């Protein structure tokens, strides 16, 4: 019995040696290269009842010609063949509305109609696809690694992505397994309208998750920014959904 107890104690001590240490926050700021990398990948979504907005886009989006029922946000390119992540509330619209995808910058700007591949309204995340090549896309941070609270993050949205702003992760994101559901987290970057669905990035410009919402404290009708909310989908599930959709 004594020998058995000693064996169990030794085994317990051995197992404890393999417990992963808590993750350390990477607090280095994003490099100029990372900021440029993200700037090249800013993509937009315009949802409207108008099936053709090419003239409005070609004229440079004049305010006077903006479709009156327009909704919009940011898309996050995650493959070379037209697959994007976004927030589900960005694409929520009547069935007769069209989802228009804007990809690229300047003379390389591409406009295409997008279709919904998959959506999760509860967690405010969706995948859409446009029939265009998207060589400028993002990779995710490794899903098997935790991301510590305090890690530097910045945003690649239509509005905030054009500004050299960065902040920090307010929530530790645990590592993912095949059974992990979407993971909610908080960041301290004051995002703006149009940023929804855009990528929240680490200092290396890898996708941590996408922006979902912004929260404000409003005492005496004076809005004070508190924090923004993001969601990290299960990366392996996203890739399986895309792989299955390619076989359609």
GUBARO-542864 format. One record per atom (N, C-alpha, C, O): x, z, y. Coordinates in steps of 0.02 Angstrom, whole numbers, plus 50000, padded with zeros to 5 digits. Layout:
GUBARO-542864
XZY
...
end
This chain:
GUBARO-542864
500415000049940
500005000050000
500435000050063
500304996450111
500975004250062
501425004650119
501754997850132
501814995650189
501964994550076
502274987950083
501784982850113
501974978650153
501144983350092
500634978750118
500524979850192
500474975050231
500494986250213
500404987650284
500984985050325
500894982450380
501594985850299
502184983450335
502164975850341
502364973050392
501934972550288
501874965250289
501384962950342
501504958250379
500804966450344
500294964650394
500534965750465
500404961750509
500884971350476
501154972750542
501664967450562
501664965150619
502094965650515
502594960450529
502274953850545
502494950250590
501734952150507
501374945850519
501044945850587
501064940950624
500734951650604
500414952150670
500924951350726
500774948150777
501514954350718
502034953650769
502274946450774
502424944050829
502304943050717
502524936050717
502024931650753
502214927250792
501374932850739
500854928950772
500864929950847
500784925250886
500984936250869
500984937750940
501544934150976
501504932851036
502074932550939
502634928850970
502444921750989
502764918651031
501904919150957
501714912250969
501144911651019
500894906151031
500914917151047
500394916951098
500674913751161
501194915851187
500344908651185
500594904951243
500594909351305
500104912951317
501134909251344
501144913151406
500644910251456
500454904451451
500414914251503
499944911651553
500264905851592
500864905951605
499864900851610
500154895051646
500414897051714
500144901551747
500924893551736
501214894751802
500964889351850
500924883451832
500814891351910
500564886651960
501134882351987
501664884852006
501014875851988
501494871252018
501294870552092
500814867052108
501664873852136
501474874152206
501864869352251
501834869852312
502224864752222
502574859852263
502074855252297
501564853652266
502194852952357
501724848452391
501764841452361
502274839752331
501244837552369
501274830652345
501804826752384
501864827552445
502174822552349
502694818652381
502374812752419
501804811052407
502744809752466
502474803752500
502294798352450
501814794552462
502674797852395
502514792752345
501844794152312
501454789452299
501694800552298
501054802352268
500474800752316
499954798352295
500574802252380
500054800852430
499934793352435
499354791152441
500464789352434
500384782052437
500044779552374
499614775152376
500234782352317
499934780552253
499174781452255
498804776952234
498954787152281
498244788552285
497904783952336
497344781652325
498234782752393
497944778552445
497794771552420
497314768452441
498214769052374
498114762352346
497534762052298
497304756652279
497284767852277
496764768052225
496084770552251
495624771552211
496014771352315
495384773552343
494854768152331
494944762352351
494314770052299
493784765352281
493114768152301
493004774252298
492664763852323
492024766152348
491434763752307
491464758752272
490884767352314
490254765552283
489724765052338
489674769552380
489344759752338
488774758952383
488164757552340
488154752852301
487654761752347
487034760952309
486474759252357
486344762952405
486134753752346
485624751352391
485134746752354
485294744252300
484554745752384
484074741052355
484284733852366
484004729252334
484754732652411
484984725852423
485454723652367
485954726952353
485284718152336
485684715652279
486324712252301
486804711752262
486354710052364
486944706552388
487164709552455
486794709152504
487744712652457
488004715552520
488664712252540
489044714852581
488804706452510
489444703252521
489564701352595
490124701952619
489034699252630
489124697452700
489294703652741
489734703252785
488964709152729
489114715452764
489824717652751
490174719852798
490054717152689
490744718952672
491234714252705
491734716452733
491084707752703
491544702752732
491614703752807
492154702352835
491104706152841
491124707252913
491444713952932
491494715652991
491654717852881
491984724152896
491524730052903
491694734852938
490944729852870
490464735352870
490204737152940
490214743052958
489954732352979
489684734053045
489104738953038
488664737952996
489104744053079
488594749253075
487894746453083
487424748853051
487824741653126
487154738853140
486864735253079
486254734553075
487284733053032
487044729552974
487014733852911
486874731452857
487144740352919
487134744752861
486434744952831
485954746352866
486364743652766
485704744152734
485394751052746
485734756052736
484774751452768
484474757852787
484404762752730
484354768852741
484404760352668
484314764752611
484964766052573
484964767852515
485524765152608
486174765752575
486354772952558
486274777452599
486604773852497
486924780052476
487624778052452
487734772252433
488084782652453
488754780752433
489194786652416
489004792452423
489784785052393
490274790052374
490914786652352
491044780952370
491304790252313
491944787852291
491944786752215
491604790252178
492314781752193
492414780452122
493154781752105
493594780652146
493274784052044
493954785652022
494144780951965
493894781751909
494584776051977
494764771351924
495194774751871
495694777951887
494994774051807
495354777451753
495564772651697
495744774951643
495524766151709
495744761351659
495934754851695
495764754051754
496284750251661
496464743951693
495914738751691
495994733251718
495344740351659
494824735351649
494144737451677
493624735951647
494144740951733
493534741951770
493114748051756
492534748251775
493394753051722
493024759251710
493204764451763
493794765451780
492684767851788
492764772651842
492374779051825
491844778751794
492644784651847
492264790951848
491964791751917
492244789351966
491404795151921
491114796951985
490654802951974
490554805151917
490374805552028
489874810852023
489194807752008
489014802652036
488824810951964
488174808251945
487704807652005
487304802952009
487744812352052
487264812052108
487394806152154
486954804152192
488004803252151
488154797352192
487754791252168
487534787252209
487654790652103
487324784652076
486584785952060
486244781552034
486354791952075
485644793552062
485214789552111
485264790552172
484794785252085
484394780852129
483834777752088
483834778252027
483344774552122
482824771052086
483104765452042
483654762952055
482734763651991
482984758751942
483104751851972
483484747951945
482774750352028
482864743652057
483444743352107
483544738152138
483814748752114
484384748752159
484994745952123
485044746152062
485464743452162
486094740752135
486674745252153
486724747752209
487114746252104
487734749952116
488284744952131
488474741052088
488544745152192
489084740552212
489744744452211
489784749952238
490244741452182
490904744652176
491394741052222
491454734952220
491754744852262
492274742152306
492954744652282
493074750652279
493384739952265
494034741752236
494574737752273
494514731752283
495114741252292
495674737852325
495654738852400
495194741952427
496154736252433
496224737152505
496374730452539
496674726052508
496174729852602
496344723952641
496124717452610
495544716752589
496584712652607
496414706052579
496294706352504
496014701752475
496504711852472
496404712652400
495764716252382
495664717952324
495334717552431
494714721052418
494254717052373
494124711152385
494024720252320
493564716952273
492884720452276
492844726552279
492364716452274
491674718952272
491354716552207
491374710652191
491054721252170
490734719352107
490144724052094
490134729752117
489664721552057
489114725852035
489354729951976
489714727551932
489134736151975
489334740651921
488714742851882
488164742951908
488824744451820
488284747151777
488484754151754
489074755951752
487974757951738
488084764751714
488244764651639
487854761951599
488804767451621
489014767851551
488774774351520
488534774451463
488854779751556
488694786451531
488614791051590
488954790351641
488144795851584
488054800551638
487864807451610
487554807951557
488064812551647
487914819451630
487674822751695
488074825451733
487014822551705
486734825151768
486844832651775
486954835151831
486834836251720
486914843551723
487594845451752
487644850151791
488114841751733
488784843351756
489024838651812
489594839051834
488574834151834
488704829751891
489314825451881
489764825151923
489334821951825
489884817351811
489604811151776
489124811651738
489904805451790
489664799151760
490234794251753
490754794851786
490134789451709
490604783851700
490234777451717
489674776351693
490534773251758
490244766651773
490764761351757
491354762751750
490524755151750
490984749551736
490814743651780
490234741951790
491334740551807
491274734351845
491684728951811
492234730451786
491444722751809
491794717451773
492384714551813
492394708651829
492864718851829
493464716751865
494074720051835
494014725251801
494654717151847
495274720351827
495454725751878
495384724751938
495694731351854
495864737051898
496564739651879
496624745051851
497084735951896
497764738051876
497984744451909
498404748051882
497714746051968
497874752352001
497364757651979
496824758152007
497554761551928
497104766651902
497494773151893
498114773251900
497144778451878
497434785151870
497484787151797
497104784851754
497964791451783
498004795051720
497794802351732
497864804951786
497524805451680
497344812451683
497964816851673
498454814751642
497924823051699
498414828051679
498324829251604
497764828451579
498854831151567
498794832051495
498224836851476
498244842651498
497734834651438
497154838851423
497314845051382
496944849951383
497874844951345
498044850651303
498404856251340
498564861351311
498524855251405
498874860351445
498404863451496
497994860051526
498474870051505
498094873451556
498374871751625
498964870051632
497944872151676
498164871051745
498014877451783
497444879651787
498534880551810
498474887251837
498164887451907
498264882851947
497804892851920
497564894251987
498164894352035
498684897052018
498084891352093
498634890952141
499014884452138
499424883152182
498884880352087
499224873852082
499014869452140
498424869152159
499494865952169
499354861452225
498914855652202
499034852652149
498404854152242
497974848352229
497844844752294
497864847752348
497694838352289
497464834652347
496924829852323
496784829252264
496614826352371
496014822452355
496104815152372
496434813352421
495804810852331
495844803652342
495164800652359
495024795052339
494754804252397
494094801752415
494104796852473
494614795952506
493534793652485
493484788752539
493644791552607
493914788052650
493494797852618
493604800952684
494244805052685
494704803552723
494274810252643
494854814652643
495474811252616
496034813152635
495394806352572
495974802852544
496384799052594
496954797252580
496094797752652
496464794152704
496844798852750
497154796652799
496834805452735
497174810352775
497684814052732
497544815352673
498264815852759
498784819252719
498634826652710
499034830852731
498064828252680
497864835152670
497974837152598
497874833152552
498174843352587
498194845852519
498054853352521
498114856652572
497864855952463
497674862952458
497874865552390
498394863752363
497454870052362
497624873152299
497014873952254
496444874052278
497144874352190
496624875652141
496444883052144
496884887352140
495804884552151
495574891452154
495354894252087
495134899952082
495414890252035
495194892051968
495704889751917
495934884051922
495884893851869
496304891551814
495864887551766
495334889751746
496104881551747
495734877251701
496064877851632
496644875951625
495714880451582
496014881251515
496154874551483
495884869451504
496584874451432
496704868151395
496074865951359
495634869951344
496034859451347
495444856651313
495584855551239
496154854451218
495044855951200
495054853851130
494524848551122
494204846551171
494424846251061
493914841151050
493214843551063
492754839551071
493114850251065
492454853051073
492334855751143
491794858451157
492824855151187
492754857851255
492254853651295
492284847451295
491804856951329
491334853551372
491644852451441
492214854451452
491274849451487
491514848651556
491694855451586
491334860351575
492234855651623
492484861951651
492414861951727
492674857551761
492054866851753
491964867551825
492554871351855
492824875851823
492754869451915
493294872951948
493204872552024
492774868752048
493604876352060
493544876652133
494214874852165
494754876152138
494164871752224
494754870252264
494624872152336
494044873052356
495154872852375
495054875252444
495134869752497
495294871252554
495024863452477
495084857852524
494404856452555
493914855552519
494354856352622
493704854852654
493554847452652
493764843652695
493174845352601
493014838352592
492444836252638
492114840452669
492334829752642
491854826952689
491354822452652
491474820652594
490794820652685
490324815952654
490684809452635
491094806852673
490524807052576
490864801052550
491394802652499
491604798152461
491624808952496
492144810852449
491884812152379
492264812052331
491224813252372
490934814752306
491124809452255
491064803452268
491344811652197
491554807052144
492274805052146
492524801752101
492624807152200
493324805352207
493774809852166
493574815252145
494394807552154
494854811452112
495154817452147
495354816952205
495184822952112
495584828752133
496224828352093
496214828252032
496784828052128
497424826152098
497934831752104
497914835852150
498404832052054
498964836752060
499514833452102
499424827852126
500074836852109
500604834352153
500894827752128
501204824052167
500814826152064
501054819852036
500534814252038
500634808852010
499974815652071
499424810852077
499104809352009
498894803751996
499064814451966
498684814051904
498004817351915
497954822251952
497494814751882
496814817251892
496714824051859
496804824751798
496544829051898
496324835551873
495584835251857
495364837651804
495184832251901
494474831451892
494204827551951
494584824651989
493544827551958
493234823952015
492844828952058
492604834052034
492794827252122
492424831552168
491674830952155
491414825552145
491354836652156
490634836752145
490244838752207
489764835452226
490454844252240
490074846652298
490514850852343
491064852852324
490254852152402
490594856352452
490134862052470
489524861052478
490404868052476
489994873852492
490184876652561
490774877052578
489674878652600
489774881452665
489404888152671
488864888952642
489694892752706
489354898852726
489084897752795
489454895552839
488434899152807
488124897452871
487844903752904
487234904952901
488264907652937
488004913352974
487804911153045
488184907953080
487194912853064
486954911253131
487014903753146
487184901853202
486884899653095
486874892353102
487554889353120
487584883753145
488094893053108
488764890353120
489094889253052
489304894053020
489144882953028
489414881852961
490154883452957
490554881252998
490334887352906
491034889052893
491194886952821
490874889152774
491684882652814
491874880152748
492114885852704
492514890052726
491884886052641
492134891052594
492574887752541
493174889152537
492284883452500
492684880052449
492294874052423
491694873252435
492654869752386
492354863852356
492344864652281
492744868252252
491874861152249
491794861552177
492004854952145
491874849552170
492344855652088
492534849752050
492334850551977
492174856051955
492354845151940
492214845351869
492734841251832
492904835651852
492974844051777
493454840551734
493104838851669
492954843351630
492954832551657
492624830751594
493104831451536
493714831851545
492834831451476
493264831451417
493614824651413
493284819551404
494274824651421
494644818451428
494584814151365
494484808151370
494654817151306
494614813251244
493914810251235
493844804651210
493394813951255
492724811351250
492624805451297
492314800451278
492884805951359
492844800351406
493164794151378
492884788651382
493754794851348
494104789051320
493734786151260
493754780051250
493414790351221
493024787751164
492414783951188
492234778751160
492084786551241
491504783051269
491714776151294
491364771251282
492274775851328
492514769451354
492694764751296
492524758851298
493034767251245
493224763151188
492604760351153
492584754551133
492094764551145
491474762151113
491124757051157
490834752251131
491144757951223
490804753251268
491164746551266
490834741351272
491814746451258
492184740051254
491964735951194
492014729851195
491724739351142
491524735751081
490804733251083
490574730151036
490454734551138
489754732351144
489704724751141
489154722051145
end
